[in-house]
Amino acid sequence: MLAWTIYISFLGAFAMTLLPKRGAAGPRIVALLSAIAGCGIAVTAFIQHRTGEMLTITDTKWIPSLGISYHLAADGISLVLVLLTGIVAVAGVLFSWNIDYRPREFFAFYLLLVGAVYGVFLSNDIFLLFVFYEIAIIPKYFLIAIWGSTRREYGAMKLVLYSFAGSAMVLIGLIAAYVVSGGHSLSLTALAAYQFLPHFQMWAFPLVFVGFAVLAGMWPLHTWAPTGHVAAPTAASMLLAGVVMKLGAYGCLRVAMTLFPLGLSPWSHHVLGFASWREVFALVAVIGIVYGAVVALVQKDFKFVIGYSSVSHMGFILLGLMTLNQLGLSGAVLQMFSHGIIAGLLFAVVGRMIYARTHTRELSALGPMQLNKALPFAAITFVIAGIASMGLPGFSGFVAELMILIGTWQAFPVFALFVGFGIIAGVAYVWRAMQKAFFSTDAAAPANRTHEPLAPISLPERLGAVLLIASSVIVGIFPQILLNVITPALNGPLFGGLRNGRWP
């Protein structure tokens, strides 16, 4: 049944070509129905499959001579991310209800991207996973280059170039793994069971990990992310921060760490004070957390604040992966879901509710508009999203970041102290943006006092905001809903090599 999340999205994209060229109602309805259908299937599958164990969806020979199969499967990690994709996809359509420039093409590319994301999360053949991973790059480019705003061509091209560079690194590592294993199969399960030599894993792991981590916004290869977020239209920003960056983190865990667990083992000697790739990437993740938060604190463009905050929060995910303990790994997967929901909501407020009405993202210009009175729903929504991003108890981010912080304390006590500084900086940049954009005490300039009233928040926007807020609150209050499927997946046979690695 889960395979239909892919098929429905692709069919919806194809259906756009059959609609009349004029009129936006048809494309909107088709896109919304496709997204709701995919989300409904994801929710149903999640409810029915609560054990978290790997479940084969379909397994058909594709290119038998190369051992390539159209093999779709899902465990608890896949289910959580498929559920995230479904929720963000529906919200993205609702926040794009105002699109009237080439709506057929916009929603066709949108659904094509959603279908490719579903495909990555459900692929159990690494060639198939790579195909879906590459398909996702195409609609990302066109969504930003055609419907974007600030320096859209530059932002789109930079994103694509970084994505292709990371993909090339991944492809080299996967081809090497295929050849070394005997060239019989590209099944993720089969390759995970193969005992690659330690010296091979020592260079293959960082190659594949970094290749995927580029899309996860890993410092210092993160610069495409804020630029791409700012240039992208609202729905594309929501998908980019909400689920596309998770493709990179998912690849780091599902492919790099699963196939090459000994790549995390200690080196035979220290290099510049480091004893393993685990320590290197943990430090890089901590730098990303602190750097992203500090840079967000000094931004003047509202969307750049949220863009750099995504870099910071993605650092939490990568750090959780490097803890190699159950708390940290579970927290990392939970943070993938949490950040996807919260970042999507933040970009929806800034891009659709604010920028589409005021035509500015400069915090200094927004303050005198007294948006807390002009757009009270937007102000309330941003306050909720902001405190959720801070990690306030009762929201999904609190549980995820707490688990990662405890896991980090167990693995890297010194790093945990710096992470604490990053959390404090995170509170500061959210509070600063909130105050400057919505609750500024500066008197409005005469020109601003006489501007035309801003359009009220529409019903689709309200529904999208409620959907995302409810998702974060439900997981924040009942985190076991997700952890009950995440933990069994991490304890499954696919991650056996990771659990039995030779790290301290």
C-alpha positions, 0 to 999 in steps of 0.5 A: 500500500505504501508504494501508492504514495509514490504512484499517486504523486507521480500520477498527480503530476502527470494529470496536470498536463491534461488540465486546461491551460487557463485557470488555477482551480483545477491544478490546486484541487488535483494537487491537494487531493494527491497530497491528501491521498498520499498522507492518508496512506502514510497515516494508515500504514503507520497505524497498521505497522507499529512494530518498526520491523522491516516490511517488504512492500514490493520486490521485482527484478528490474535489471537482473544482470546487475542485481538491481531490483525495484525493491520497496520496503519500510521500517520504523525510520522509513514510516516516520519520514514518509509520515512527515512527507505526507504532512508537509506535502498537504500543508505545502499545497495549502500554503500555495493556494495563491499560486496563479502563475503557471499553476499546472507546471508549479504543482506538477513539479511539486508533486514530482518532488514529493513522489521522489522523496517518498521513493527515497525513503521507501527504497531498499535497493541502493540503485533505486534509492539513488535514482529517486534521489537524483529525480528530486533534484530536477523539480527542486531546480525549476520550482526555485528558478521559475517561482522563486524570488531573491536571486532565484536563478543563483539559488537554484543553480547553487543548490543543484551544483552542490546536490550533484557534487554530493551525489557524485561522491555517493555514487563512487562509494556505492559503485565501489561497494557493489564491485568489492562485494562481488557485483551480485546485488545492490540490495541494501539488506544484502550489502549490509550483511556483507563484511567489507574489509576495515580499510575499505570502510575507512575511506568509503564511509566518509566519502558516502557520509559527506556526499549525503551530508551535503544535502543535510546542510553540514557545515562548511558545505551548508552555504547552498541551504540559506540561499536556496531557502530564501530564493524558493517559493513558500511550498518549495522552502517548506519541502526543502527544509522539511523533507529534502534536507532529511534525505541527506540525513537519512542517507547518512544513517541508512546507507553510509552508517549501515554499510560501512559501520567500521568506518566509525572505528578508531584510527590506528593513530591520531591525526590533528588530535582526532582518533576517528571519523566519528569525532571529526563529524561530531565536531563538524556537527557542533560547529554547525549548531553554534555557527548556524545559531550565531549567524541567524542571530545577526541576520536582517532578512527574516527568511535568512534567519529561518534558513540559518536556523535550519543549518543549526537544527540539522547539526543536531541530527548529525550530532545525534547520529555520531553519538552511536547510542540508542538515545542519540540515534533515536533522538536524531530520527525524532529530530528529523520529524520535528524539524521538518514540521517546525521549519515548514511552519516557520517558512510558511509564516515568513514566506506566505503570510508575511512576505506575500502581503508586505513584499519585504522580509527586512526586519527593520521594515516589518517592525513599524507595520505592527504585524501583531495587530495587522496580521494577528493569526500570523503573529500567533502562529510564529510565536507558537512555531518559535517557541517550538523551535526553541525546544519548549516542553510540549512540542516535538523539538523538546523531546528530540533535542533532549535525547540528543543532548543526553546522548551527546553527554554520554558520548562527548561530554565536552561537546555537550557544553557547546551544544548548550551554548547553541541552544541559548543562541537559538532562543536569542535569534528566535526571540529577536526575530519575533520582537523585531517583526511582530512586537516592535516598540518603534513608532510607525513612520507616517508612510507606514501608518497610511498603507493599505490594510493587509489581506487577511490570512486565508482559510487554506493558510489557517488549515495548513498552520493548524495541521503543522502545529497539531503534529508538533504538539501531538508528538511533543506530548506523546513522543512514544507514538514515534519512538515505539517504531523508531527504537525497534528499527534501530535494534533490527538486523539492518543496524547490527553492524552499527551496533557491533562496531569497534568504537569505544 
